[in-house]
Amino acid sequence: MSMDAGQEITIRPMNSQEAKEVQRLGRRAFMGLESLFVSKPKDAVVALVGNRIVGAIIMKFLKGDRGQTIGDFSAGFVDCDYRDSGIGGRLYKAATNHFWERGCDYITAEVKDDNVGSWRLLEKNGYMRTEMIENFSHLRGKGMASLLFGTPVPYACGMDFYLASKKNPIKEKTAPSAVQVVIFLLLNLLLSCTILILNHQIQLTWFMLAYGILMLGDVFFTRIGAGFGKRKWQYRMTNCGFLISLLIPLLGTVFPMIGNWMPRQYESTPKLRKELGISALAGWAFIVILVVFTGLVTERHIFVNYLNSLGSMLLLYRIIPVYPFGAFGSLRVYRMNKFIYAVMAVASLLVLFLID
């Protein structure tokens, strides 16, 4: 079904009896584990064509310091039959206005780093991509606690955080790519090593060196891949999902915070999808080469063992095209060319099974 030019779109607050319908639509709109984020809403703004709900923004209201109220974009989606019809833009604007009308002092949102359509709409409505320290300066203790326990921020891997204020100016996250890369490296080392140090079999120095080389190599090679295009790129370190990266080491492995190269000027074209896919392939090739090389070494130093085991885990992450693993690059390759993704996945599995 496609939308006819004469069909009228209605944007309004959700009626309570529509909550289940909104939840069903939201769960159809997302893949895999992402669909579990869509809970039955208490508040939402919906878009209707006729009597049919074709899109919604699910809204939450949280308590902050000094009696402040914080609104949160819990989820936003549009039925696939009605995308690219301007409904998303109208929903974002209506939801933002609804938050302000309900007395919110701040509004927060979490968006996947490559979901450019959503973060462009947030920016158009006055939201800023922010650092956690900036969030704390506005939301303070109770507001941050509400954010961490009442939203997906701690476990939303690969998502950026956005903040809007009705009265106070918000400082945008504008750190240069080099600074973002340093933060990416240090934060991943900190999140993994603070727990892995509890394992007495871990030699921390060699582990940190191996993990750091893997992270830095990934940043470098994905940038080389992106460099085949002529556009300008920036590195974006996401600031959600830290709880997963903190807890996974309890199982004896790692799950990095996400960072990706993104174009400064985004366009929804096959050419850009190709460049994003090539960038992801370059990072994948680096991991494959490293795993094969370290796997063929007969007399292994502990450093080589760490390179091989950590590289093998990251290689596995890179071939799973569903949330939260898709942010490691597999979805970029899948969107570029499904056949190339299949070859990449098969080659990765062969390396993992045949190289020890």
GIWOSUL-V975597 format. One record per residue. N is the residue number from 1. RES is the residue in one letter. PSI is psi in whole degrees, -180 to 180 (999 if undefined). D_CENTER is the distance of its C-alpha to the mean C-alpha in Angstrom with 2 decimals. Layout:
n: <N N>
res: <RES RES>
psi: <PSI PSI>
d_center: <D_CENTER D_CENTER>
//
This chain:
n: <1 2 3 4 5 6 7 8 9 10 11 12 13 14 15 16 17 18 19 20 21 22 23 24 25 26 27 28 29 30 31 32 33 34 35 36 37 38 39 40 41 42 43 44 45 46 47 48 49 50 51 52 53 54 55 56 57 58 59 60 61 62 63 64 65 66 67 68 69 70 71 72 73 74 75 76 77 78 79 80 81 82 83 84 85 86 87 88 89 90 91 92 93 94 95 96 97 98 99 100 101 102 103 104 105 106 107 108 109 110 111 112 113 114 115 116 117 118 119 120 121 122 123 124 125 126 127 128 129 130 131 132 133 134 135 136 137 138 139 140 141 142 143 144 145 146 147 148 149 150 151 152 153 154 155 156 157 158 159 160 161 162 163 164 165 166 167 168 169 170 171 172 173 174 175 176 177 178 179 180 181 182 183 184 185 186 187 188 189 190 191 192 193 194 195 196 197 198 199 200 201 202 203 204 205 206 207 208 209 210 211 212 213 214 215 216 217 218 219 220 221 222 223 224 225 226 227 228 229 230 231 232 233 234 235 236 237 238 239 240 241 242 243 244 245 246 247 248 249 250 251 252 253 254 255 256 257 258 259 260 261 262 263 264 265 266 267 268 269 270 271 272 273 274 275 276 277 278 279 280 281 282 283 284 285 286 287 288 289 290 291 292 293 294 295 296 297 298 299 300 301 302 303 304 305 306 307 308 309 310 311 312 313 314 315 316 317 318 319 320 321 322 323 324 325 326 327 328 329 330 331 332 333 334 335 336 337 338 339 340 341 342 343 344 345 346 347 348 349 350 351 352 353 354 355 356>
res: <M S M D A G Q E I T I R P M N S Q E A K E V Q R L G R R A F M G L E S L F V S K P K D A V V A L V G N R I V G A I I M K F L K G D R G Q T I G D F S A G F V D C D Y R D S G I G G R L Y K A A T N H F W E R G C D Y I T A E V K D D N V G S W R L L E K N G Y M R T E M I E N F S H L R G K G M A S L L F G T P V P Y A C G M D F Y L A S K K N P I K E K T A P S A V Q V V I F L L L N L L L S C T I L I L N H Q I Q L T W F M L A Y G I L M L G D V F F T R I G A G F G K R K W Q Y R M T N C G F L I S L L I P L L G T V F P M I G N W M P R Q Y E S T P K L R K E L G I S A L A G W A F I V I L V V F T G L V T E R H I F V N Y L N S L G S M L L L Y R I I P V Y P F G A F G S L R V Y R M N K F I Y A V M A V A S L L V L F L I D>
psi: <138 160 130 149 -29 -5 133 135 130 129 125 166 149 141 148 -33 -7 1 -45 -38 -41 -43 -44 -43 -42 -41 -27 -26 -20 155 145 -131 -26 -34 -24 -19 -18 99 169 118 148 -32 141 157 131 154 132 141 110 -126 7 128 122 0 161 155 116 132 143 153 123 158 136 -171 153 37 12 153 133 125 146 129 98 -40 149 138 156 137 137 -27 -14 16 161 30 8 0 -41 -45 -41 -37 -45 -43 -44 -41 -42 -47 -37 -41 -48 -41 -28 6 18 140 -31 156 136 159 149 127 138 142 -27 10 71 -34 -44 -46 -22 -40 -37 -45 -39 -24 17 13 151 139 124 159 155 -33 -33 -40 -43 -35 -25 -47 -23 -167 -55 -39 -42 -38 -43 -38 -44 -31 -12 -1 172 4 -46 -27 11 77 138 16 144 154 136 146 139 148 143 -29 -39 139 141 132 121 149 105 22 140 162 -41 -41 -42 -39 -44 -45 -44 -48 -50 -41 -41 -41 -42 -47 -36 -44 -28 -25 -40 -23 -21 -19 114 -13 -10 126 101 -42 -48 -36 -48 -40 -45 -46 -41 -41 -42 -45 -46 -39 -39 -46 -45 -47 -36 -32 -38 -44 -43 -27 -12 -22 170 -6 163 142 156 147 131 112 118 155 18 160 10 -27 -39 -45 -20 -34 -33 -38 -20 -23 0 10 -164 158 98 151 154 138 142 152 129 145 145 -35 111 144 141 81 156 -33 -45 -40 -37 -44 -40 -40 -42 -39 -46 -39 -38 -43 -39 -43 -39 -46 -43 -49 -43 -43 -43 -47 -49 -29 -26 -10 126 -45 102 132 159 -33 -42 -38 -42 -44 -43 -46 -43 -41 -39 -40 -43 -34 -40 -44 -34 -5 7 108 31 160 139 1 -25 -27 -13 -4 -21 -37 -33 -43 -42 -43 -30 -50 116 -34 -45 -40 -44 -43 -44 -44 -45 -44 -40 -44 -40 -43 -44 -35 -31 -26 122 999>
d_center: <29.88 29.23 29.82 33.32 33.97 36.30 34.00 33.41 30.03 30.28 27.66 28.60 27.65 27.33 30.48 30.22 31.58 28.70 26.04 26.18 26.04 22.90 21.24 22.47 21.19 17.68 17.68 19.02 16.34 13.44 13.63 14.43 12.97 10.83 14.35 15.31 13.31 15.85 18.90 22.28 22.17 24.90 24.07 22.60 23.47 24.29 25.31 28.39 30.35 33.71 33.23 30.02 26.63 24.32 21.33 20.27 18.27 18.39 19.31 19.85 22.34 22.20 24.98 24.94 27.69 31.06 30.64 27.63 25.49 21.72 20.15 16.60 14.89 14.24 13.40 14.55 15.87 18.88 21.07 20.74 24.44 23.98 20.99 21.90 24.65 23.53 22.79 19.19 20.56 23.36 21.28 19.06 22.32 24.18 21.66 21.57 25.37 25.66 23.84 26.23 29.19 28.47 28.88 25.37 25.39 21.61 18.69 15.08 11.90 8.21 6.34 3.49 4.76 7.27 8.30 11.13 13.51 11.98 11.48 14.90 16.40 15.28 16.85 19.90 20.39 20.45 17.03 16.00 12.86 14.26 14.79 15.35 19.00 19.26 17.94 20.58 23.24 22.92 22.04 24.12 24.58 24.83 22.09 19.60 20.93 20.44 16.82 16.20 18.37 17.93 14.23 11.09 10.20 11.62 9.95 6.55 5.06 2.27 2.76 6.11 9.37 12.25 15.87 19.11 22.65 25.85 28.11 26.58 25.08 21.47 20.82 17.93 15.78 17.72 18.19 19.28 17.46 19.93 19.16 15.39 16.34 18.80 16.49 14.04 17.16 18.85 16.13 15.45 19.23 19.81 17.50 19.01 22.54 23.34 23.38 24.49 27.47 28.84 29.51 32.86 32.44 29.68 31.13 28.64 29.63 29.35 26.12 24.49 26.00 24.80 21.21 21.27 22.78 20.14 17.29 19.44 20.59 17.17 16.50 20.05 20.24 17.08 18.57 21.90 20.52 19.04 22.45 24.31 23.41 25.10 22.33 21.03 17.67 15.77 13.54 10.43 9.64 6.67 8.65 7.35 8.10 11.30 13.55 12.55 13.14 16.31 17.68 17.22 19.84 22.30 22.43 23.45 20.48 17.20 13.46 12.02 9.40 7.12 8.83 9.61 12.63 12.47 15.81 17.40 18.85 16.75 18.72 18.21 20.68 21.41 22.15 18.68 17.19 19.81 18.99 15.28 16.66 19.33 17.07 15.21 18.75 20.09 17.72 18.62 22.27 22.26 21.17 23.73 26.49 25.96 26.00 29.08 30.87 30.43 31.29 34.55 35.69 38.62 39.15 35.79 35.27 32.83 30.54 30.61 29.90 26.74 25.62 26.38 24.89 21.60 21.41 22.20 19.40 16.82 18.64 18.29 14.52 14.58 16.57 14.79 13.21 11.74 8.85 7.81 9.76 9.12 6.42 9.64 11.45 13.30 11.89 12.86 16.24 16.65 16.26 18.63 21.27 21.43 24.55 23.13 20.19 22.96 24.96 22.13 21.50 25.27 25.89 23.30 24.94 28.34 27.48 26.20 29.30 31.89 31.02 31.57>
//
